């Protein structure tokens, strides 16, 4: 069984922010695979969708910087080894419409990923890093800090670029 985690912030208010790239991708996977709707599970403080015993889709509802608290509960309950964990999250160092895969990489400043590492005690899991940076990179965002930038809403065309990544990402999951 594989655990696929999409990182983001819960609630309608945050639905289209850059920090929710992980939620956007995992929602698209759930629809594409025709998995049941996500349902809140109080025990895990997460929204969960599973169709079978091969894949478990999880959206922690603890807000980004505390994602590890919820993920620890899921991993501890299901006894997932690090090799079966995939975390999908936003990345400021990658252009919108692109992604990178890494394994055993430090958080490099991503507080949601750091929370997971701190709570489960390892960084030896797969990460699918979704680009959220505008074309041209940080220099084109002016004086906006990374922390404030990821809380801005995507434009509709940017969300379309993110959703187009699903088929490519899917190949790296199964």
C-alpha positions in Angstrom: 0.0 0.0 0.0 1.2 3.5 -0.8 0.4 6.7 1.1 0.0 9.7 -1.1 -0.1 13.0 0.7 -1.1 16.3 -0.8 -0.1 19.3 1.3 -2.1 22.5 1.6 -4.2 24.6 3.9 -7.8 23.6 4.7 -10.9 25.7 3.9 -12.5 27.5 1.1 -10.4 30.7 1.8 -7.2 28.9 0.8 -8.5 26.7 -2.0 -6.7 28.4 -4.9 -3.5 29.6 -3.2 -0.1 28.5 -4.4 0.6 26.7 -1.2 -2.3 24.3 -2.0 -0.7 22.9 -5.1 -0.5 19.5 -3.3 -4.2 19.6 -2.6 -5.0 20.5 -6.2 -3.0 17.6 -7.6 -4.3 15.0 -5.1 -7.9 16.2 -5.8 -7.3 15.7 -9.5 -5.9 12.2 -8.9 -8.9 11.3 -6.8 -11.2 12.3 -9.6 -9.2 10.6 -12.3 -9.0 7.4 -10.4 -12.7 7.6 -9.5 -11.9 7.2 -5.8 -14.6 8.0 -3.3 -14.9 11.7 -2.2 -12.5 12.8 0.5 -14.1 12.4 3.9 -12.8 14.0 7.2 -11.3 11.4 9.6 -11.1 12.9 13.1 -8.6 10.2 14.3 -6.1 11.4 11.6 -7.2 15.1 11.5 -7.2 14.6 7.7 -9.4 14.1 4.7 -9.0 10.6 3.4 -9.9 8.8 0.2 -9.2 5.2 -0.6 -10.7 2.8 -3.0 -8.7 -0.2 -2.2 -5.7 -1.3 -0.2 -3.1 -0.2 -2.7 -3.4 3.6 -2.4 -4.4 5.9 0.4 -4.9 9.6 -0.5 -4.6 12.0 2.4 -5.0 15.8 2.8 -3.9 16.8 6.3 -6.3 19.4 7.9 -3.8 20.8 10.3 -2.6 23.7 8.1 0.6 23.5 6.2 3.1 24.2 9.0 1.7 21.4 11.2 1.1 18.8 8.5 3.4 16.3 10.2 1.1 16.0 13.2 -1.7 14.5 11.1 0.7 12.5 8.8 2.4 10.9 11.9 -1.0 9.5 13.0 -1.7 8.0 9.5 1.8 6.5 9.2 1.7 5.1 12.7 -1.7 3.6 12.3 -1.1 2.0 8.9 2.6 1.2 9.5 3.8 2.8 6.3 7.6 2.4 5.6 9.2 5.6 4.2 9.6 3.9 0.7 5.8 3.8 0.4 5.2 7.5 1.3 4.8 10.2 -1.4 4.4 13.8 -0.5 3.1 16.3 -3.1 3.7 19.9 -2.3 4.4 23.4 -3.8 8.0 24.5 -4.6 9.1 28.1 -5.1 12.2 27.1 -6.9 10.3 25.5 -9.8 8.4 27.3 -12.5 4.6 26.8 -12.8 3.7 23.9 -15.1 6.8 21.9 -14.1 7.7 19.5 -11.3 10.6 17.6 -9.8 10.8 14.3 -8.0 13.2 13.8 -5.1 13.9 11.2 -2.4 15.7 11.7 0.9 16.0 15.5 0.4 15.9 17.9 3.3 12.9 20.3 3.5 15.0 23.2 2.1 12.8 25.7 3.9 9.4 24.1 3.2 7.7 24.2 6.6 5.1 21.6 5.8 7.7 19.1 4.7 9.9 20.0 7.7 6.9 19.3 10.0 6.6 15.8 8.4 10.3 15.1 8.8 10.2 16.2 12.4 7.2 14.1 13.3 8.1 10.9 11.5 11.8 11.1 12.1 13.1 10.7 8.6 13.3 12.5 5.2 13.6 9.2 3.3 10.3 9.5 1.4 9.5 10.5 -2.1 8.5 14.1 -2.8 6.8 15.4 -5.9 7.6 19.1 -5.9 5.1 21.2 -7.9 6.3 24.4 -9.4 4.4 27.5 -8.3 6.8 30.3 -9.3 6.0 32.6 -12.1 8.0 32.6 -15.3 11.2 34.4 -14.6 11.5 33.4 -11.0 11.8 35.4 -7.8 13.1 38.5 -9.5 9.7 39.1 -11.2 7.8 39.0 -7.9 9.3 42.2 -6.6 9.4 42.7 -2.8 6.9 39.9 -2.0 8.4 37.3 0.3 8.1 33.6 -0.4 5.9 33.2 2.6 3.5 35.8 1.3 3.8 34.7 -2.3 2.6 31.2 -1.6 -0.5 32.6 0.1 -1.6 34.4 -3.1 -4.2 32.9 -5.4 -3.3 31.2 -8.6 -4.6 32.7 -11.7 -7.0 30.4 -13.6 -4.4 29.7 -16.4 -1.9 28.8 -13.7 -4.3 26.3 -12.1 -4.8 24.7 -15.6 -1.0 24.3 -15.9 -0.9 22.6 -12.5 -3.7 20.2 -13.3 -2.0 19.3 -16.6 0.8 17.7 -14.6 -1.5 15.0 -13.2 -0.9 12.5 -16.0 2.9 12.8 -15.8 2.8 12.7 -12.0 0.6 9.6 -12.1 3.4 7.7 -13.9 5.6 8.3 -10.9 3.2 7.0 -8.3 2.0 3.6 -9.5 
